[in-house]
Amino acid sequence: MSNNKMLQKKGFKLGTFASNCSSGMTVTKVPERWNNSWENNLRLAKMLDSAGIDFMLPIARWIGYGGETDFHSGVLETMTWAAGILANTQNLTAFATIHTTANNPVVIAKQIATIDQIGGGRAGLNIVAGWNKPEYEALGLSLPDDHETRYGYAQEWYDVIQKLWSSKEHFDWDGKFFQLKGLKGDPAPVNGSVPVLNAAGSPQGREFATDNANFLFTPAIDLARSVDEIKELKGLASKKGKDLGVLTFSHVICRETEAEAREFLKYTAEDNADWEAVDNLVRLQFAHAHSFPHDLLEQIRNLMAAGHGGFPLIGTPEQVAERIVSLHNAGFSGTTLSFVDYAEEFPYFRDNVLPLLEQAGIRDNVKEPEMA
Ligand SMILES: Cc1cc2nc3c(=O)[nH]c(=O)nc-3n(C[C@H](O)[C@H](O)[C@H](O)COP(=O)(O)O)c2cc1C
């Protein structure tokens, strides 16, 4: 069995999302908002690893969203972040999140193979085909308006990487976007490849994901819609002979009483939300991306402030566990978790929610022995 947890079939997957970003997933001005220093990421990673959490997923971001906090202006780069996480953990999968157009595939093939050796086969790759126009302008790149070109480029980019990982010989590449001479990829990842994520919302992106990814990420705004969406995605993948898992992202405020949890939600995401940044986020999503269904975007301004549109897990440990079980029952294979202060709030979740998920039978007793 692969030692990469994202390639193991057992249990509902749990990970964290965006701990490499300033303020994490909460667009708030409160002083308790997440400080994404390396020191805090390391402290968090070690706790997650020994609690049996499956993965950590970073966001790749090059400029912030403005507002008083300039939300996501302070971001640790994800390949180097993942290398550090893998060097300091034993069990979890750490993903690098990579923008195809900003990164040469020959370089990325080698970087992923290198961090995979550092982690003994525990690296992963989240492929971003691009959507955030101001960010592309900051990088001096032009974002193609049409999704065909964005995902056509992403496909050739990933084809180059796969060929580098599988070919034992030098080869030339003469494609539409890349002309490369005398290439060879050495080393390949420990197990030949790594788990691939993609979070496309558009039809073109979903073709790309079902062709290439082990997991597709999609928001869970309305679980009745999610049931149909997951069926459709899995159906599309299985027609291609693929087994695709569908993941979502959730935001946790877990407290002894529901009233306490709701009060903290109001404090962080209503009374002290950075609304200017929230509105910039929503505007950019409308303009360039299909990550959130556009007919639902207007309704989720509050969810954007609380957890970047993540599924709310707000309440007592029992209520939070019940909501996670509802994601499982809708057909999701796992979810990421975010917290206002990940490292301070995760231990309460670990001690009070994880046992309930084991009791519900959706996670094994996942705590693994320390490696020598
Ligand atoms: C869970 C999740 C993670 C994502 N991570 C990033 C990221 O780190 N950086 C980024 O620029 N876009 C990120 N995206 C955006 C997607 O990669 C994708 O471009 C977006 O959902 C638009 O979909 P579309 O290209 O099909 O329109 C993420 C989206 C989701 C839902």
The ligand as an SDF file (V2000), in Angstrom:
LIG
                    3D

 31 33  0  0  0  0  0  0  0  0999 V2000
  -10.3510   24.2890   -2.7840 C   0  0  0  0  0  0  0  0  0  0  0  0
   -9.8270   25.2190   -3.8300 C   0  0  0  0  0  0  0  0  0  0  0  0
   -8.4610   25.5150   -3.8720 C   0  0  0  0  0  0  0  0  0  0  0  0
   -7.9470   26.4090   -4.7910 C   0  0  0  0  0  0  0  0  0  0  0  0
   -6.6530   26.8180   -4.7130 N   0  0  0  0  0  0  0  0  0  0  0  0
   -6.2390   27.8510   -5.4950 C   0  0  0  0  0  0  0  0  0  0  0  0
   -4.9880   28.4690   -5.2910 C   0  0  0  0  0  0  0  0  0  0  0  0
   -4.2520   28.1050   -4.3880 O   0  0  0  0  0  0  0  0  0  0  0  0
   -4.6170   29.4970   -6.0900 N   0  0  0  0  0  0  0  0  0  0  0  0
   -5.4200   29.9580   -7.0920 C   0  0  0  0  0  0  0  0  0  0  0  0
   -5.0450   30.8960   -7.7740 O   0  0  0  0  0  0  0  0  0  0  0  0
   -6.6210   29.3850   -7.3090 N   0  0  0  0  0  0  0  0  0  0  0  0
   -7.0420   28.3720   -6.5340 C   0  0  0  0  0  0  0  0  0  0  0  0
   -8.2800   27.8230   -6.7260 N   0  0  0  0  0  0  0  0  0  0  0  0
   -9.0080   28.1740   -7.9390 C   0  0  0  0  0  0  0  0  0  0  0  0
   -9.1560   26.9800   -8.8680 C   0  0  0  0  0  0  0  0  0  0  0  0
   -7.9230   26.3740   -9.1810 O   0  0  0  0  0  0  0  0  0  0  0  0
   -9.8460   27.3450  -10.1800 C   0  0  0  0  0  0  0  0  0  0  0  0
   -9.0390   28.1650  -10.9650 O   0  0  0  0  0  0  0  0  0  0  0  0
  -11.0950   28.0920   -9.8820 C   0  0  0  0  0  0  0  0  0  0  0  0
  -11.8940   27.2790   -9.0560 O   0  0  0  0  0  0  0  0  0  0  0  0
  -11.8220   28.5060  -11.1330 C   0  0  0  0  0  0  0  0  0  0  0  0
  -12.3380   27.3890  -11.7990 O   0  0  0  0  0  0  0  0  0  0  0  0
  -12.3820   27.4580  -13.3750 P   0  0  0  0  0  0  0  0  0  0  0  0
  -10.9300   27.5940  -13.7980 O   0  0  0  0  0  0  0  0  0  0  0  0
  -12.9220   26.1480  -13.8230 O   0  0  0  0  0  0  0  0  0  0  0  0
  -13.1980   28.6570  -13.7310 O   0  0  0  0  0  0  0  0  0  0  0  0
   -8.8030   26.9580   -5.7780 C   0  0  0  0  0  0  0  0  0  0  0  0
  -10.1630   26.6650   -5.7560 C   0  0  0  0  0  0  0  0  0  0  0  0
  -10.6920   25.8240   -4.7820 C   0  0  0  0  0  0  0  0  0  0  0  0
  -12.1670   25.5500   -4.7890 C   0  0  0  0  0  0  0  0  0  0  0  0
  1  2  1  0
  2  3  1  0
  2 30  2  0
  3  4  2  0
  4  5  1  0
  4 28  1  0
  5  6  2  0
  6  7  1  0
  6 13  1  0
  7  8  2  0
  7  9  1  0
  9 10  1  0
 10 11  2  0
 10 12  1  0
 12 13  2  0
 13 14  1  0
 14 15  1  0
 14 28  1  0
 15 16  1  0
 16 17  1  0
 16 18  1  0
 18 19  1  0
 18 20  1  0
 20 21  1  0
 20 22  1  0
 22 23  1  0
 23 24  1  0
 24 25  2  0
 24 26  1  0
 24 27  1  0
 28 29  2  0
 29 30  1  0
 30 31  1  0
M  END
$$$$
